[in-house]
Structure formats: C-alpha cells, structure tokens
C-alpha cells in the first residue's frame, strides 16, 4: 500500500477528526484528503496501492442522501476501503452497511468498518449529547484501529489471495434516506451578518439574506456550531423532545469490525 485516501462528509467536523485519526494510525506517509462536504466537490479516482477511508455522519440510522451521493463519487478498481460511520450516541443503524454498499458500487472492497461517536448536531449546554466526542480516548482508538486495518491487509492471506468484503452489521437499504422534517435555522438578534453560516452549510440552504430554506436543510447544525456569535439557532419541539431523550443516555463506546 502506497497511500491512504480520506474521503468524508463532515458538516461539523466530527467525522473528519475520526477519519484523520484512522489515517494517521495506518502509518502511511502519503495522505490524500478529499473533503466531500462542499456542494461543488468533484470526484476522485483511487490509484493502485491506495487504501480508501469513507466516512459519513449518521442521521436517523442512515447516511444522509447528500453524503451518500457525494461519497459515491469516489471510484476505485478493487482497492480496500474502510467504512466509518459517526453518530451522536444513539445508534449507527444501517449506516455501515450502506457505506459498504457505496464502496462496492464504486469499485472498492470494504474490508473493515467502525462506528464512532461524535458530538450530536443538537448538542448544547442544555442538552449535552456526546459533548466533546470524539475525545482523546476515541482518537487513540481510531489510530489503533487504523494500524490494525493495515496489519490485517498487509500481513494477512487475503492480501495475497485477493481482498474479500467484510460482512458489516445492518441491512442494505433499498430506498433513499428519509427526508428530514421541515425545520429552519434562524438568525437571532446577536447576528452580525458575517456570512459564516452560508459558507458552512453543505447543501446551500442559507441565502445571502441569512434565511434558511427548510426544504433543503438537512439539520446538520453546521451553521449553528460555526457561528462565532452563537447567533444561529435551530429550535423545534421535535428536536427538544428527541434531545431530552438522548441527553439521558449513557455514553457509548466505538465499535470496530475487522
């Protein structure tokens, strides 16, 4: 293996942190970072000798449609892939097997997978859902996982005899990820009009007047977490009910599959 390719969709940077740590753990010196979060991101063709890490967030037990479409732009010809789903302490559901399916359709072979915890999009001081995750322990586990993946591939018979896809948990969905309920983030009186929320939105849901299109919005809360003045809010009774439930759940540990 010559280099590691990190391809991820990460509006609030939690998936990015996990994928970077796994890439570091591989020990490969040449690293290619492909950020698929932006709407205008192009495709990428993996080269011979690459190992590809595909990372995405989990929304309602699935990889969101925007992420699935963009990650499918990574193409390969039999290179090994590592599937990484990052979720907000609830469950990763069918996200890992969905990433494996994306890998297969793109010409990659999913040889490993992991579900890591990231700070939930709705997390705040009132609802501390996985605050600060991935933490130092998570990052250390991600690096160790990266090393284990390389050891498995480089030292195992399957590298000599041909890579085989790993059976990851879940069922391959036969329908697109469900559309999120109509909700809009709003600018409060603290807004200075800096426009950072526009830049942060991965689906272009916020216009130049700082108004949010609730039909486009995927509820990732990138705009909320990016705002330097804490002037952006996404508030809804459904979010509050869900957040109260999640904030009472014990912290979960990452799960890795090799």
C-alpha positions in Angstrom: 0.0 0.0 0.0 1.4 3.4 -1.0 -1.0 6.0 0.3 -4.2 6.5 2.3 -7.2 8.4 0.8 -9.5 10.0 3.3 -12.9 10.8 1.8 -15.6 12.2 4.1 -18.7 14.3 4.5 -18.5 16.1 7.8 -20.5 19.3 8.3 -19.5 19.7 12.0 -16.0 18.1 11.6 -16.5 15.1 13.9 -16.3 12.6 11.1 -13.3 14.5 9.8 -11.5 14.1 13.1 -12.1 10.4 13.3 -11.1 9.7 9.7 -7.9 11.7 10.1 -7.0 9.7 13.2 -7.6 6.4 11.4 -5.4 7.6 8.6 -2.7 8.6 11.0 -2.9 5.1 12.5 -2.2 3.4 9.2 1.4 4.9 9.3 1.3 5.6 5.6 3.3 8.7 4.8 1.3 9.8 1.8 -2.1 11.0 2.7 -4.8 12.4 0.3 -7.7 14.3 1.9 -10.9 14.5 -0.1 -13.5 16.7 1.6 -16.9 15.9 0.1 -18.8 18.2 2.4 -18.9 21.1 -0.1 -21.6 21.0 -2.7 -19.2 21.7 -5.5 -16.8 18.9 -4.7 -15.7 16.8 -7.6 -15.0 13.1 -7.9 -11.8 11.2 -7.2 -10.2 8.1 -8.8 -8.3 5.9 -6.4 -4.9 4.7 -7.7 -3.3 1.3 -7.5 -1.9 0.8 -4.0 -4.4 3.1 -2.3 -6.4 2.3 0.8 -9.6 4.4 1.0 -11.4 5.6 4.1 -15.0 6.5 3.5 -16.5 8.5 6.4 -20.0 9.9 6.9 -22.4 11.1 9.7 -25.4 9.1 10.8 -28.8 10.8 10.6 -31.8 8.7 11.7 -29.7 5.4 11.4 -28.7 6.2 7.8 -26.1 8.0 5.8 -27.8 11.3 4.6 -28.6 11.4 0.9 -26.3 14.3 0.3 -23.4 12.4 1.9 -24.2 9.1 0.1 -24.3 10.9 -3.3 -21.0 12.7 -2.8 -19.2 9.7 -1.4 -20.3 7.6 -4.4 -18.1 10.0 -6.5 -15.0 8.2 -5.1 -14.1 5.5 -7.7 -11.8 2.6 -7.5 -10.7 -0.7 -9.1 -10.5 -3.2 -6.3 -8.8 -1.1 -3.7 -9.5 -1.8 0.0 -12.0 0.5 1.8 -12.6 1.3 5.4 -16.2 2.4 6.2 -16.6 4.8 9.1 -20.0 6.0 10.5 -20.0 8.7 13.1 -23.2 9.0 15.2 -24.4 11.2 18.1 -24.5 8.5 20.8 -27.8 7.0 19.6 -27.1 4.2 17.1 -25.4 3.8 13.7 -28.2 1.6 12.4 -27.7 0.6 8.7 -25.1 3.3 8.1 -22.1 1.0 7.9 -23.6 -1.5 5.5 -24.8 1.5 3.5 -21.2 2.7 3.2 -20.1 -0.8 2.3 -22.7 -0.8 -0.5 -21.5 2.6 -1.8 -17.9 1.2 -1.7 -18.9 -1.9 -3.7 -20.8 0.1 -6.3 -17.8 2.4 -6.7 -15.4 -0.5 -7.3 -13.9 -0.6 -3.8 -13.9 -3.5 -1.3 -15.0 -2.8 2.2 -12.5 -4.8 4.4 -13.2 -3.0 7.7 -15.7 -0.8 9.4 -16.2 1.3 12.5 -18.9 3.2 14.3 -17.6 6.1 16.3 -19.3 8.7 18.5 -19.3 12.4 17.7 -20.9 15.3 19.4 -24.5 15.3 18.3 -25.6 18.1 16.0 -28.3 19.2 18.5 -25.8 19.2 21.5 -25.5 22.3 23.5 -25.2 23.3 27.2 -28.8 22.5 27.8 -28.6 19.1 26.0 -25.0 17.8 26.4 -25.3 14.9 23.9 -21.9 13.4 23.5 -20.2 16.7 24.1 -16.6 16.8 23.1 -16.7 13.5 21.2 -14.6 12.3 19.6 -12.4 12.8 22.7 -8.8 11.8 23.3 -9.7 8.2 24.1 -11.8 8.0 20.9 -8.9 9.4 18.8 -6.5 6.9 20.4 -8.8 4.1 19.5 -9.2 5.4 15.9 -5.4 5.5 15.5 -5.2 1.9 16.9 -7.9 0.8 14.5 -6.0 2.3 11.6 -2.9 0.3 12.5 -5.0 -2.9 12.9 -6.5 -2.4 9.4 -3.1 -2.1 7.8 -1.8 -5.1 9.8 -4.7 -7.2 8.6 -4.3 -6.3 5.0 -0.5 -6.3 4.7 0.0 -9.4 6.9 -3.0 -11.5 6.0 -3.5 -14.1 3.4 -6.4 -12.1 1.8 -3.9 -9.6 0.5 -2.1 -12.3 -1.3 -5.1 -14.3 -2.4 -7.4 -11.4 -3.1 -9.4 -9.0 -0.9 -12.8 -10.1 0.5 -15.5 -7.8 1.6 -16.3 -7.9 5.3 -19.8 -8.6 6.5 -20.8 -5.4 8.3 -23.9 -5.1 10.6 -27.2 -3.8 9.3 -29.3 -4.3 6.2 -28.6 -2.6 2.8 -31.4 0.0 2.4 -33.5 -0.3 -0.7 -34.8 3.2 -0.5 -33.2 6.7 -0.3 -32.6 8.0 3.2 -35.8 9.6 4.6 -36.1 13.3 4.1 -35.7 15.3 7.4 -38.8 17.1 8.7 -39.3 20.7 7.6 -37.3 22.9 10.0 -35.4 26.2 9.6 -32.4 27.6 11.4 -32.8 31.3 12.2 -30.5 34.2 12.9 -31.1 35.9 16.3 -30.6 39.5 17.3 -26.9 38.7 18.0 -26.2 38.1 14.3 -23.6 40.4 12.8 -24.2 39.3 9.2 -20.7 37.8 8.8 -22.0 35.1 6.5 -20.0 32.2 8.0 -23.3 30.2 8.3 -23.7 30.5 4.5 -20.2 29.1 4.0 -20.7 26.3 6.5 -24.0 24.9 5.1 -23.2 21.8 3.0 -26.4 22.0 0.9 -26.7 25.7 0.2 -29.8 26.1 2.4 -29.0 29.6 3.6 -29.2 32.6 1.3 -27.5 35.9 1.2 -30.2 37.3 3.5 -29.3 34.6 6.0 -32.7 33.0 5.6 -32.8 29.2 5.7 -34.7 27.0 3.2 -36.3 24.4 5.4 -36.8 22.0 2.4 -33.1 22.0 1.7 -31.9 22.0 5.3 -30.5 18.6 6.5 -30.5 19.6 10.2 -26.7 19.1 10.5 -26.4 22.3 12.5 -23.2 23.3 10.9 -24.5 26.9 10.7 -25.3 26.8 14.5 -21.9 25.4 15.5 -19.9 27.6 13.1 -21.4 31.0 14.1 -18.8 33.0 16.1 -21.5 35.0 17.9 -23.7 32.0 18.8 -26.4 33.8 16.9 -27.8 30.9 14.9 -30.5 28.6 16.3 -32.4 25.5 15.2 -35.3 25.1 17.5 -38.4 22.9 17.3 -40.5 20.9 19.7 -39.5 17.6 17.9 -35.8 18.5 18.4 -36.3 19.3 22.1 -38.2 16.0 22.8 -35.5 14.0 20.9 -32.6 15.8 22.6 -34.0 15.3 26.1 -34.2 11.6 25.5 -30.7 11.4 24.1 -29.1 13.5 26.8 -30.2 10.9 29.4 -28.5 8.0 27.6 -25.1 6.8 28.9 -22.0 7.4 26.7 -21.3 4.7 24.2 -18.0 3.3 23.1 -16.8 3.0 19.5 -17.3 -0.3 17.7 -14.8 -1.7 15.2 -15.2 -4.5 12.8 -12.2 -6.3 11.1 
